[in-house]
Amino acid sequence: MSLRAETPAPPDADVHRFGPAQRWAHRSTAALMGVCVATAACLYVPQLAELVGRRELVVRLHEWAGLALPVPVLLGLASRAFRADLRLLDRFGPHDRIWLRAALRRDRRPASRPAGKFNAGQKIYAAWIAGAALVMLGTGLLMWFTHLTPLMWRTSATFVHDWLALTIGIVLAGHIGMALGDPEARRGLRTGSVSREWAESEHPLWRP
């Protein structure tokens, strides 16, 4: 038996959480989403529109960033680790319902919030933002190719696109706020590793 197998990992050792594919897909998606949100703000907020100007360029940036938004996820599917994480995000278990009940009660004790590699809040956010991005892509295409659809369709698409964009902005602000409050989670996405203590506290059911 090897010495490495007999020696337990030190309690403060880092554990691997995300590989290059997951980190690249997250960063690329975040950058494209940031361009979409920033250009949307410049198109709809008069003060920003006057400050930036060049409306035609802003429109083109918004359109192409929106079209490219699914690309990082599609490319990430080539990675086995990325596909494994998607399967984890797509599955809800009994412990996720316990986590949600604790979150609704604002119970922040780690023991009352069991979680695997992803907690229930992260799973709900991932599902919602993926669905919202697809709806935004579909309604944006209806607004872009105006000659292909009736006026009623374009009007409805504009209504859905605008209000969903506002909702996405609010949800993204909450997501960023939670990330700013958890430096270790940010380190996991930046370097791929997190401390064992954080993993055992925040994701006790996860077995790296």
Salt bridges, closest charged atoms under 4 A:
ASP14 OD1 - ARG187 NH2 3.13
GLU56 OE2 - ARG60 NH2 2.80
GLU63 OE1 - ARG60 NH1 2.70
ASP85 OD1 - LYS117 NZ 2.93
ASP96 OD1 - HIS95 NE2 3.59
ASP96 OD2 - LYS123 NZ 2.87
ASP107 OD2 - ARG109 NH2 2.76
GLU184 OE2 - ARG187 NH2 2.71
